[in-house]
Amino acid sequence: MTANPTVQAKPQALIDGGFPAGGLMSLPAVQWARANLFSNWINTAVTLVFAYFILKGLFGFLSWGVFNAIWSAPDSRLCREAKGVGACWALITEKYRFILFGTYAYDEQWRPAIVIVIFIALYVASAMRRFWNRNLVFIWVGGLALIGVLMWGGILGLKYVENERWGGLPLTLSLATFGIAFAFPLSILLALGRRSRLPAIKAMCVGYIELIRGVPLISLLFMASVMFPLFLPEGVTFDKLLRAQVAIIMFTAAYLAEVVRGGLQAIPKGQFEAADALGLGYWQKTGMIIMPQALRLVIPPLVNTFIGLFKDTSLVVIIGLFDLLNAVKAAIQEPQWRGFGVEAYISVSIIYFIFCFAMSKYSQKIEADFAQARNR
Amino acid sequence: MATNLQATVRRRPPPTHRLSLNDPVVRAVIYQIVVVGGVLLLAWYLIHNTLANLETRKIATGFAFLQREAGFAIGESLIEFAPADTYLKALIVGVLNTLRVAVVGIVLATILGTFLGIARLSRNWLLAKAASVYVEFMRNIPLLLQLFFWYVVITESLSGPREAVNLMPGVYLSNRGFRFPTPVDHPVFSYMFVALLLGVVASIFVSRWAKRRQEATGAQFPTISASIGLVLGLPLLVFLLAGAPLTMDWPTLRGFNFVGGASLTPEFVALLVGLVTYTAAFIAEIVRSGILAVSKGQWEAAGALGLRRSLILRNVVLPQAMRVIVPPMTSQYLNITKNSSLAVAIGYPDLVSIANTTLNQTWQAIEGIALIMAVYLTVSLSISAFMNWYNKHIALVER
């Protein structure tokens, strides 16, 4: 917080009895509070009003969500009795496996559980600078292959699970991760195309990017669910999950292309000219000189795009795929647990929040590191 | 002389028009032909397949279905709509509903977001922290999840009309939505509307005159108060001259629901609250970074000229902050408009929802989706065009 001038008061020497020399008012905490909470009468009023509402809300939430909550119950009878007074977390303890893994074969659910861990490991590895080299590609290819084997099965004695049965958090993570993995190379081509000097290619890339960015993701998902089948020759079908994935890739590529273009524009002209002077061709120049610098610059907005994509995967609910959000929605459709939607949605939003918050903190940290490196 | 010299130095042997792959021009042409050809081939393949599929499924193409009877009712509409009306009219209802939630959402999100952005910069620690916690929470949870949450809060957690929450006299919040009193229509209202328009026109003239006078003589004129006075005062004057004929239509509980007044449906309220609270978090960040982007020296310099703090904010800081704020704000406005399409998930009859019903009934998938995309593209391009115009209007005029 740059706007909060923190008081730089040195703690006074404590005299016997623990009271500082200047009385209670010179305690650092009191001085801080005077400067930041009670500096004038308006501030004091704002502080008091806000403190009242925050405490009231907090106590209300705690008494509903913790003290009076039903934590486990085999059915919803206890919850119905406590409705309005206490939260029904029993819904979650009863249905958490359905919410996390959807309709995946119950006995095989250790597989998607491992898949979630692999996804998180992939994200963590990508976030570490030590892996920012060619090894990252191998890590990703290996990780995604392992995920495919675990999810589908059919080999190594694993039971085959068709992807209509996939659901919950692994599906959300797959849609987001495969979305970014395939959209990224596509977006580099689109960004290069948009900056190309070849008019026909430039026009096509601009048209694609602006068209996709001008329409909502839902319209693309609808297109994937009702129009894609018409595009294919008679007899050829591919399932809904793959179609939604294609729509997400098309959508993300347009947004990522603009991010990459931002990075390309930030590269000084001298770099291009120096590469030309060395006699490098277009692809050598782009691949060895320009892109490594441009991509490094756009890591923070890239992470932000990924956060957006991660949140946007929830839209597949609308075309009926069983991602995390749809799984929780289905859980509260069950007559027994109907009426406890608030608890269900709060629980799932915690999962989304942890992923997105961690990524956004990471992106802020990287941005700060880069700014520091530039200002050195 | 100098130009002559340059000409002789730069003269190259005349280009030999030999077709060679080493010639960049030739390569550029070949690349483009290959890429465009590939894309056209793909397009032809897809269209060919689509036509064949439509043929076998006996689906007629074209927009003739728009004139057929829709046969479904729409929950809420700004214009009269009956199931006997055409699909075209149903879609227009959808467009109007989309625009309604988008416009109201943009206005409210801007107000809330600006307050939050300023609150994050407040010297009051509690206020700043509360605002930043709000922003972090809202930004990191999917909008669709938030919409479901609000919808569930309204329909499940609020009680029925009999035990409705009475916020103010005549304003009720229940699981049937938000009910509030409305003034009973009176002929004088149309005159008041004319007076409002006159007030707007007059205030434009006044502000132009005041600007010219200030540039010529340096004398200031309270343009903003005068404009507010004109825009609000003229209709009020008409109203008072007509003898203040105001009667309110109060909502009253009759049977199981309210009658009288006007109401907002749970779907509309959930969508609006969701869109506004979500987007306001993003707008808050934009406003905050915009204000932080104005350097401290600007405040100090303006203070040294003897300007009051409010004048500094209005005439020095905000105009500069706006240059940073407007471009990202444009994309937030576009996001509200596009995100309003999530309405389909909670049953608010926006364009996507009605188009979806239409294409389920008529099987005109391609036309339906083309219509959705065309409308959103038009709206997006209009908002961009307006904001670009505004951005140019406030941009720094450099030498």
Boltz contact constraints between the chains, C-beta under 6 A:
constraints:
  - contact:
      token1: [A, 3]
      token2: [B, 121]
      max_distance: 6.0
  - contact:
      token1: [A, 36]
      token2: [B, 125]
      max_distance: 6.0
  - contact:
      token1: [A, 37]
      token2: [B, 125]
      max_distance: 6.0
  - contact:
      token1: [A, 43]
      token2: [B, 124]
      max_distance: 6.0
  - contact:
      token1: [A, 46]
      token2: [B, 124]
      max_distance: 6.0
  - contact:
      token1: [A, 46]
      token2: [B, 127]
      max_distance: 6.0
  - contact:
      token1: [A, 47]
      token2: [B, 126]
      max_distance: 6.0
  - contact:
      token1: [A, 50]
      token2: [B, 126]
      max_distance: 6.0
  - contact:
      token1: [A, 198]
      token2: [B, 28]
      max_distance: 6.0
  - contact:
      token1: [A, 198]
      token2: [B, 32]
      max_distance: 6.0
  - contact:
      token1: [A, 200]
      token2: [B, 32]
      max_distance: 6.0
  - contact:
      token1: [A, 200]
      token2: [B, 36]
      max_distance: 6.0
  - contact:
      token1: [A, 201]
      token2: [B, 32]
      max_distance: 6.0
  - contact:
      token1: [A, 201]
      token2: [B, 35]
      max_distance: 6.0
  - contact:
      token1: [A, 214]
      token2: [B, 377]
      max_distance: 6.0
  - contact:
      token1: [A, 214]
      token2: [B, 380]
      max_distance: 6.0
  - contact:
      token1: [A, 215]
      token2: [B, 373]
      max_distance: 6.0
  - contact:
      token1: [A, 215]
      token2: [B, 376]
      max_distance: 6.0
  - contact:
      token1: [A, 216]
      token2: [B, 338]
      max_distance: 6.0
  - contact:
      token1: [A, 216]
      token2: [B, 341]
      max_distance: 6.0
  - contact:
      token1: [A, 218]
      token2: [B, 341]
      max_distance: 6.0
  - contact:
      token1: [A, 218]
      token2: [B, 352]
      max_distance: 6.0
  - contact:
      token1: [A, 219]
      token2: [B, 372]
      max_distance: 6.0
  - contact:
      token1: [A, 219]
      token2: [B, 373]
      max_distance: 6.0
  - contact:
      token1: [A, 222]
      token2: [B, 369]
      max_distance: 6.0
  - contact:
      token1: [A, 223]
      token2: [B, 369]
      max_distance: 6.0
  - contact:
      token1: [A, 226]
      token2: [B, 365]
      max_distance: 6.0
  - contact:
      token1: [A, 227]
      token2: [B, 365]
      max_distance: 6.0
  - contact:
      token1: [A, 230]
      token2: [B, 50]
      max_distance: 6.0
  - contact:
      token1: [A, 230]
      token2: [B, 53]
      max_distance: 6.0
  - contact:
      token1: [A, 231]
      token2: [B, 46]
      max_distance: 6.0
  - contact:
      token1: [A, 231]
      token2: [B, 49]
      max_distance: 6.0
  - contact:
      token1: [A, 231]
      token2: [B, 50]
      max_distance: 6.0
  - contact:
      token1: [A, 232]
      token2: [B, 49]
      max_distance: 6.0
  - contact:
      token1: [A, 233]
      token2: [B, 49]
      max_distance: 6.0
  - contact:
      token1: [A, 311]
      token2: [B, 142]
      max_distance: 6.0
  - contact:
      token1: [A, 314]
      token2: [B, 142]
      max_distance: 6.0
  - contact:
      token1: [A, 314]
      token2: [B, 144]
      max_distance: 6.0
  - contact:
      token1: [A, 318]
      token2: [B, 345]
      max_distance: 6.0
  - contact:
      token1: [A, 325]
      token2: [B, 145]
      max_distance: 6.0
  - contact:
      token1: [A, 339]
      token2: [B, 156]
      max_distance: 6.0
  - contact:
      token1: [A, 341]
      token2: [B, 152]
      max_distance: 6.0
  - contact:
      token1: [A, 341]
      token2: [B, 156]
      max_distance: 6.0
  - contact:
      token1: [A, 342]
      token2: [B, 152]
      max_distance: 6.0
  - contact:
      token1: [A, 345]
      token2: [B, 148]
      max_distance: 6.0
  - contact:
      token1: [A, 345]
      token2: [B, 149]
      max_distance: 6.0
  - contact:
      token1: [A, 349]
      token2: [B, 141]
      max_distance: 6.0
  - contact:
      token1: [A, 349]
      token2: [B, 145]
      max_distance: 6.0
  - contact:
      token1: [A, 352]
      token2: [B, 141]
      max_distance: 6.0
  - contact:
      token1: [A, 352]
      token2: [B, 142]
      max_distance: 6.0
  - contact:
      token1: [A, 353]
      token2: [B, 140]
      max_distance: 6.0
  - contact:
      token1: [A, 353]
      token2: [B, 141]
      max_distance: 6.0
  - contact:
      token1: [A, 356]
      token2: [B, 140]
      max_distance: 6.0
  - contact:
      token1: [A, 357]
      token2: [B, 140]
      max_distance: 6.0
